[in-house]
């Protein structure tokens, strides 16, 4: 392309400081260096992790930054050493790297990677290096992605090449939320046919977890949320029962125990709230119940009594649904193309990058499952 090797000036939504509206700015995006890929972002969605960094964590060293990590686009150019990806390829940048060389990447037991941004700067949620500048200042790249921008530069370890026929304004959701929830059910919890499940929190991740439980053959899937307006949406993804904790005077784990003869086989916590994590654990049946922490937070500690686990429950966690990004994201895109995975049903709003602050407000108020923002034309 004519822009290869040159600095690109483009539009991006910059978070100059925490807990303030994003500002649409002209930024400079440097050419990709060795093992890097420059991507024209076609569509991106707003995920709660973006809000977590902006409004909850507010790490002082994590700004200025360009947020965004759930997106799809077209490769504009590549740096030296990039062989699997070429200009013109459709791709999904993933926020969890897969170098394919470290001990974790070589193990089928995990999707962790020793060479990702999370290993060095988890609090700042960005690598030290950035290809972005604005008004003469370096701007960080959120989780190595930064998709609230018309162009971004991503390490090839975090780029999944996908079906060229895939609609980018739909499959962008596979870049985070759907992978995270769906995989937590099928990969981490390992939900079994005929089992009972409870999913706490019905945002995109929680609804994807409901979908994963259904795909795995669960017979009862209890959807738990304090916003009953989400129950109809959860039904679309396979939920069979619905519980609003505000409707009950007793602890929610007791309510679920009474519904399931002592507790569910599997529970998935998708809120990032530590009190909910404990409730989800205690909602599992003793003996073999498995509870998976899916919601992201690093701000508080969580606790349980030893007896909660001694009797046979398992408490575990999930990152990116246990999927290895470069290898597994293309498979999920194929599943969507083959009509085996719901994606369109998660989208509640279609907006533009200029409306990013409106999209954030919708999510803050719980009025949005996923807002997909149009960034650049294909």
C-alpha positions in Angstrom: 0.0 0.0 0.0 1.1 3.6 -0.6 1.3 4.2 3.1 3.7 1.4 3.8 6.8 2.5 5.6 5.4 5.9 6.4 3.9 7.6 9.4 0.1 7.6 9.2 -1.9 10.5 10.7 -5.3 9.4 11.7 -8.2 9.8 14.1 -8.2 8.2 17.5 -10.1 8.5 20.8 -7.4 9.4 23.4 -7.8 9.0 27.1 -5.5 11.7 28.4 -6.3 11.0 32.0 -8.5 8.7 34.1 -12.1 9.2 34.7 -12.5 11.9 32.0 -14.2 11.7 28.6 -12.1 10.5 25.7 -11.0 13.1 23.2 -11.1 12.6 19.4 -7.6 13.6 18.3 -5.3 13.3 15.3 -2.5 10.9 16.2 0.6 9.7 14.4 1.0 6.0 14.0 4.5 4.9 13.2 5.3 2.1 10.7 5.5 -1.4 12.1 8.9 -2.5 13.3 10.3 -6.1 13.3 7.5 -8.7 14.0 4.8 -6.1 14.0 1.7 -5.5 12.0 -0.1 -2.3 11.2 -3.8 -2.7 11.0 -6.6 -0.5 9.6 -9.4 -0.9 12.2 -12.7 -1.3 10.5 -14.9 -2.0 13.6 -14.4 -2.0 17.3 -16.6 -2.6 20.4 -16.5 -1.2 23.9 -15.7 -3.8 26.6 -16.0 -3.4 30.3 -12.2 -3.9 30.6 -11.8 -0.5 28.8 -14.1 1.1 31.5 -12.2 -0.7 34.2 -9.0 0.9 33.3 -10.5 4.3 32.7 -12.9 4.5 35.6 -12.0 1.9 38.2 -8.3 1.1 38.2 -7.2 4.6 37.0 -3.5 3.6 37.2 -1.5 6.8 37.1 1.1 5.4 34.8 -1.5 4.0 32.4 -2.3 7.4 30.7 -2.4 8.9 28.2 -3.6 5.9 26.3 -5.8 4.8 23.4 -8.3 2.2 24.8 -10.0 -0.5 22.8 -9.2 -4.2 22.3 -12.2 -5.9 20.8 -11.9 -5.2 17.1 -11.3 -6.4 13.5 -9.6 -4.9 10.6 -7.4 -5.2 7.5 -3.6 -5.4 7.5 -2.1 -2.2 6.0 1.6 -3.2 6.2 3.9 -5.6 8.1 7.4 -5.3 9.6 10.4 -7.6 9.0 10.0 -11.1 10.2 6.3 -11.3 9.7 5.6 -14.3 7.4 2.1 -15.5 8.2 0.3 -12.2 7.6 0.3 -10.1 4.5 -1.2 -6.7 3.6 -4.9 -7.0 2.8 -5.5 -9.9 5.2 -8.5 -9.6 7.5 -7.5 -10.0 11.1 -8.6 -9.8 14.7 -6.0 -8.2 17.1 -6.2 -10.2 20.4 -5.3 -8.9 23.8 -3.7 -12.1 24.9 -0.5 -13.0 23.1 0.6 -16.4 21.7 4.3 -16.4 20.9 4.2 -20.2 20.2 7.7 -20.6 21.6 7.5 -20.2 25.4 6.8 -23.1 27.8 3.2 -22.0 28.3 2.5 -21.6 24.6 3.9 -25.1 24.0 1.6 -26.6 26.7 -2.0 -27.6 26.0 -2.8 -27.0 29.6 -2.8 -23.2 29.4 -3.2 -20.1 27.1 -0.7 -18.1 29.2 2.3 -16.6 27.3 5.6 -15.4 28.8 6.1 -12.8 26.1 3.0 -10.7 26.4 2.4 -7.2 27.8 0.7 -8.7 30.8 4.0 -10.3 32.0 5.7 -6.9 32.4 3.2 -4.1 33.0 -0.1 -5.6 34.3 -1.0 -2.5 36.3 -0.5 -0.1 33.4 -2.3 -2.5 31.1 0.1 -1.6 28.2 3.6 -2.4 27.0 6.3 0.2 27.5 6.8 0.8 23.8 4.2 2.4 21.7 3.9 3.4 18.0 1.5 6.2 18.9 2.2 9.9 19.4 -0.1 12.8 19.8 0.8 16.5 20.2 4.4 15.5 20.7 3.6 13.0 23.5 3.9 9.3 23.6 0.5 7.6 23.9 0.3 4.1 25.4 -1.3 1.2 23.5 -3.9 -0.4 25.8 -3.2 -4.1 26.2 -1.0 -3.9 23.2 -4.0 -3.2 20.9 -5.5 0.3 21.1 -8.4 -0.2 18.7 -10.2 3.1 19.3 -8.1 4.4 16.4 -8.3 4.2 12.7 -4.9 2.5 12.6 -2.9 0.6 15.2 0.3 -1.4 15.3 0.2 -4.8 17.0 2.9 -7.5 17.6 2.3 -10.5 15.3 2.0 -12.6 18.5 -1.4 -10.9 19.0 -2.8 -11.0 15.5 -5.2 -13.7 14.4 -5.7 -14.1 10.6 -9.4 -14.8 9.8 -11.7 -15.9 7.0 -11.6 -13.1 4.3 -15.4 -13.4 4.0 -16.1 -12.7 7.7 -18.1 -9.5 8.4 -15.7 -7.4 10.5 -18.5 -5.4 12.2 -19.7 -8.7 13.7 -16.7 -10.9 14.3 -14.9 -8.1 16.1 -16.7 -9.3 19.3 -14.8 -12.6 19.1 -11.7 -10.6 19.9 -12.6 -10.6 23.6 -16.0 -10.9 25.2 -17.4 -13.9 23.3 -14.1 -15.8 23.7 -13.8 -15.0 27.3 -17.3 -16.2 28.4 -17.8 -19.0 26.0 -14.4 -20.5 26.6 -14.8 -20.2 30.4 -17.7 -22.6 30.2 -16.3 -25.1 27.6 -12.6 -24.9 28.3 -12.1 -24.0 32.0 -15.3 -25.2 33.7 -15.6 -28.1 31.2 -19.3 -28.1 31.6 -20.8 -31.6 31.0 -24.0 -32.7 29.3 -27.0 -32.9 31.7 -25.3 -30.7 34.3 -26.6 -27.6 36.2 -25.0 -24.2 35.9 -25.3 -20.7 37.2 -23.9 -17.6 35.5 -23.5 -14.5 37.5 -23.6 -11.3 35.5 -25.3 -11.0 32.1 -23.1 -8.6 30.1 -21.5 -9.8 26.9 -19.1 -12.2 28.8 -21.9 -13.6 31.0 -24.2 -14.2 28.0 -21.4 -15.9 26.2 -20.9 -18.1 29.2 -24.6 -19.0 29.1 -24.1 -19.8 25.4 -21.1 -22.0 26.3 -23.1 -23.9 28.9 -25.9 -24.6 26.5 -23.4 -25.7 23.8 -21.8 -28.1 26.3 -25.3 -29.7 27.0 -26.2 -28.3 30.4 -29.8 -29.1 31.3 -30.4 -26.2 33.7 -28.7 -22.8 33.3 -29.6 -20.2 36.0 -28.9 -16.6 34.9 -28.2 -14.3 37.8 -28.3 -10.5 37.5 -29.7 -7.5 39.4 -31.1 -6.1 36.1 -34.1 -8.2 35.2 -34.3 -6.5 31.8 -31.4 -8.8 30.7 -33.3 -12.0 31.3 -35.0 -12.1 27.9 -31.7 -11.6 26.2 -30.2 -14.5 28.3 -33.1 -16.7 27.2 -31.9 -16.2 23.6 -28.5 -17.8 24.6 -30.0 -20.7 26.4 -30.8 -19.7 30.0 -33.5 -21.7 31.5 -34.0 -20.0 34.9 -33.6 -16.5 36.2 -32.7 -15.0 39.6 -32.6 -11.4 40.6 -30.8 -11.3 44.0 -32.8 -8.1 44.9 -35.9 -10.3 44.9 -34.7 -12.4 47.8 -33.9 -11.7 51.5 -31.6 -14.8 51.9 -28.1 -15.1 50.4 -28.2 -15.9 46.7 -26.2 -19.2 47.2 -29.0 -20.4 49.4 -31.6 -19.5 46.8 -29.6 -21.5 44.2 -29.1 -24.4 46.5 -32.9 -24.7 47.0 -33.4 -24.6 43.2 -30.8 -27.4 42.5 -30.8 -29.9 45.4 -27.8 -28.4 47.1 -26.1 -26.3 44.5 -25.1 -26.2 40.8 -22.4 -28.4 39.2 -20.8 -25.3 37.7 -20.9 -21.6 38.4 -19.3 -18.8 36.4 -18.7 -15.4 37.9 -18.7 -12.7 35.1 -19.0 -9.4 37.1 -15.5 -8.7 38.4 -17.0 -8.2 41.9 -15.2 -10.0 44.7 -18.4 -10.5 46.8 -20.1 -12.2 43.8 -17.0 -14.4 43.4 -17.6 -15.9 46.8 -21.3 -16.2 46.2 -20.7 -18.1 43.0 -18.3 -20.5 44.8 -20.8 -21.1 47.5 -23.6 -21.7 45.0 -21.7 -24.8 43.8 -22.6 -28.2 45.2 -20.1 -29.8 47.6 -18.2 -32.8 46.4 -17.6 -31.8 42.8 -18.8 -28.3 42.1 -16.6 -26.1 40.0 -16.6 -22.3 40.2 -14.8 -20.2 37.6 -13.8 -16.6 38.1 -14.1 -14.8 34.8 -14.6 -11.1 35.7 -11.5 -9.0 35.7 -10.3 -7.0 38.7 -7.0 -6.3 40.5 -8.3 -3.8 43.0 -9.6 -6.0 45.8 -8.8 -9.2 47.5 -11.3 -12.0 47.8 -11.8 -14.6 50.5 -13.5 -17.8 51.4 -13.5 -20.2 54.3 -11.4 -23.4 54.0 -14.6 -25.5 54.4 -15.9 -24.0 51.2 -13.2 -26.0 49.4 -12.3 -28.8 51.7 -15.6 -30.5 50.9 -14.6 -30.9 47.3 -15.4 -27.7 45.5 -12.9 -26.4 43.0 -12.3 -22.6 42.6 -10.4 -21.6 39.4 -10.0 -18.8 37.0 -10.2 -18.1 33.3 -8.3 -15.7 31.1 -9.6 -15.2 27.5 -11.6 -18.3 27.9 -8.6 -20.5 27.9 -8.2 -19.9 24.1 -4.8 -19.5 22.4 -5.5 -16.3 20.4 -3.7 -16.9 17.1 -4.7 -20.5 16.8 -8.3 -20.5 18.3 -9.8 -17.2 17.3 -9.9 -18.2 13.6 -11.7 -21.4 14.5 -14.3 -19.4 16.4 -14.8 -17.1 13.4 -15.3 -20.2 11.3 -17.9 -21.5 13.8 -19.7 -18.2 13.4 -19.6 -18.4 9.6 -20.9 -22.0 9.8 -23.8 -20.7 12.0 -22.6 -22.7 15.0 -21.8 -19.7 17.2 -24.1 -16.7 17.9 -22.5 -13.3 17.5 -25.0 -10.9 16.0 -27.3 -11.3 19.0 -24.8 -9.6 21.3 -24.9 -6.4 19.4 -27.4 -3.9 20.9 -26.0 -0.6 19.4 -24.2 0.4 16.2 -22.4 3.7 16.5 -19.3 5.5 15.2 -16.0 6.3 16.7 -17.1 9.9 17.2 -19.8 8.6 19.6 -17.4 6.7 21.8 -18.3 8.6 25.0 -22.0 7.9 24.3 -21.2 4.2 24.0 -19.3 4.3 27.3 -22.2 6.0 29.1 -24.6 3.3 27.8 -22.3 0.6 29.2 -21.9 2.4 32.5 -25.7 2.5 32.9 -26.1 -1.2 32.0 -28.1 -0.3 28.9 -25.8 -1.9 26.4 -24.5 -5.5 25.8 -22.2 -4.5 23.0 -21.9 -1.3 21.0 -20.0 -1.8 17.8 -18.3 1.3 16.5 -17.7 1.8 12.8 -14.1 3.2 12.6 -12.9 2.9 8.9 -14.6 1.7 5.7 -13.4 -1.7 4.4 
